[in-house]
Each structure stands twice: as structure tokens, then as C-alpha cells.
Amino acid sequence: MFPVASATVAPPAGTIRLEVPLDDVEDIGFWQDVNDRGLNGTPLYYRPFLERKAERCAAVITALARAEPGGVLFHCGAGRDRTGLVSLLLLVLAGVRADAIADDHALSTAELVPLFAAMGRRDQGPMIESLMAERGTTLRGSVLDVLDGLDVRAHLLEAGVAERDLAGVRARLLG
């Protein structure tokens, strides 16, 4: 399964490609608010997104649970924001501790430096770290804040993920 933004990229032979849009770009008011508050591009937008777009997260988790047997790839443009949010949900469902999830997310900043260089774009890491510092937090701290008090399982069930799909995605993750 390949959730992708562009329909022009063909998946490798023998794979199934499925687009599950997470962003809901038509909700201009939400994204304007996220951008005006300087949350976009950071885990600071995860909580508002989870609150307002829970059904979008549920659709992704359901698609991952129902994917054909074998490997599953999910991604966004750079592999940090939307991918980070979906990864956070999956890691919680797999029983990973919050501190390990936060540590894992923080690693993505350094890992993206070569990607931005290859794209000829300025590394966003220092800007994001500065934004976090202005708010009195860090990437790690902001992920811990998202996870604090968040019952991912209940949230996804309420958003429409079936119990069997939660069990299915957990089984896929844990083998």
C-alpha cells in the first residue's frame, strides 16, 4: 500500500498503491489557524489535528489494518509531520512507551538534513528547534505533551476504527 500525494508515480511491480489523504486541504480555516499559530511543520499541530480530523486518522489506521499481507509503506512529503503523526499513533497501539516515541520522533530532524540538501532546500531543523524553544519546549517535549492523557485506542474507536481493525493493525505491528 502506498499512500501518496501524486498519482503520477507508479508503484514498483507487484505492489498495491492506495491513497489515503490525511491533510483535508479543503479545510482552509483549520490550516490557516495552524499556520497563524506557527504550529505547522511541528508536533504542536498534532493535538489540534487529532481533535478536528480524527476521522482522517481513523481512515489511515483502517487502511493499514486492512492492507494485503506483507510490508506496508506510508509517507508524506518529508517523512516527519504526517508520517510522524501516523507513526505516533501506530507506536502507541503497539505498546511503545511515550518517552521512546518522543525520542524516535526527535531523531527525524537530523535524518532529514540529507533530504533537504538533495532537494536543494534549506534544512528546517534549526527553524523548528527555534520555534520549539520560543514556546518553552523541544521536539521531544512537544511529542510527550501530545501523548500526555491521549487515549489513542479510544480516540480511534470513537473516530470510526473498528475494534477488529485495531486488533489487526496491532497484530501487523507485533507479528
N, C-alpha and C positions, 0 to 999 in steps of 0.2 A: 504494500500500500504506500502510495506516495502523495501525501497532501502537499500540493504545490500551488503557487500563485500564477504560474504561467502555463497555459495549455500548449505552448509551442515546444516544450521539451518532452521528448519521447522517453519513457522509462526503458531501462535495459530489457532485453528479451526475456520472457518468462516471468515478468513481474506484472502486478496489477497496480494501476495508479488510481487513487481516489482522492479527490479534492474535498476537504472539509474546511471551509473558510471559518476562521476563528474571529477575525477582527470586527466584522459588521461595520464596514467603512461607511455604510449609508447613514449610520447614527452620528451625524456631523456634530450634534450638540455634545455628545459624550466625549468625542475625541478633541473637540475644541476646549472643553473643560480640562481634560487630561493634559493637553498641551499648555493651556494657560497657567495651570498649576505646576508646570515643569516636571510632570511625572512620567511622561512617555520616554521609553528607552531605559527605564529603570524598574526594579521590582516594586517601586512605590505605586505603580498603576495596577498591580495585581489585585489588591483587595477591592478597589472600586470596580475593576473589570469582573471579578468573581461575583460581586453583588449585582451588577447590572446585566452581565452577559453569561449568567450561569448556564443557560440552555446551549450556548455555543461551546462551552467547556464540556458539557454533557454529550454533545454530538461527537466531539473528538474522542472522548473516552469510549463511547459506544462503538465508534468506528474501529478503534484499536482493539477493543474486545472481540469484535466480530470479524476481524481480518482473517484471511486464509492462514492456515498453519505456515510457520516459517518466520523469517525475520520481518520486522516492520520498521520503516523509516518514517519519521515525522520531522518536519523542519519549518523554519521561517526564513526570512531573508539572510540573517546573520547567524542564527542559532543561539540567541541569548534571550530575547524578550518573549515572544510567543512560545518558542521552544522551551525556554526556561519555565514558563508558567505551566505548560503541559507536563514537563519533566517533574516539576514540584508536585503536581497532583499525583502522577504515577509513583513517584518515590514515597509519598505518604501512603498510598494504597499498598505499596509493597512492604510497609512497616519500617522504613528507614527513619532514623532519629532526626529531629529538626536540626540539630547542630551539624550533622553530616550533610543534610540537604543544603544548608546555608554555606558550608564550606565548599561543596561541589559547585554551587552557583557562582561563588566568588572566583573560582578558577576560570570561569568562562571569559573574564576580562582579558587576562593575559593570553589565552588561547586565540582570541580574535585579532590580536595585533597583526599576524601574518595575513589574515584575510583582508583586513582593511588596506594593508600595504599592496597586496595583489590587485585590489580594486582601484588603487590609486587614490584612496580616501584617507583622510586623517583619522588616526586611532581615536575612538570615542571614550576609551577608558579613563583618561585623565579628567575629561569633562564630567563624566558620570561620577567619578570619585569626588570631584569638587562639589557637585550638586548634592551628593550624599552628605558631605561634611557641612555644607551650609544648613542642612536640615538636622544636623547633630547625630547622624548615623553613618553607617557604612553599607556596602552591598550586603555583607553578611548580616548585619543588624536589621536591614530592611526585610530580608527574607525571613529572619526569625520573627519579626513583627507580623508579617503576613500569616505565618503559621501559628502564632500565639492565639489560642482559642478557636482556631478554624477546624471544624469537624468536616474534613474533606468527604468522607463517606456519606454523611448525612446531607451535605450540601449537594453532592452529585445525585443522590437519590431524589431529593426534592426537585432538582433541575430536570429530572426525567431519565436518568440512567437506571436501567432495570437491575434488580439485585443479581440476576444471573450474569449480566454484563460486568458488574463489579467483580463478581467471583471469577469470571472469565479473564478479565484483564489481570487480575492478581495471579491467577494460575499461569498466564502467559509470562508475567514478570518473574515469577518464582520457579518456573519449570515444573 
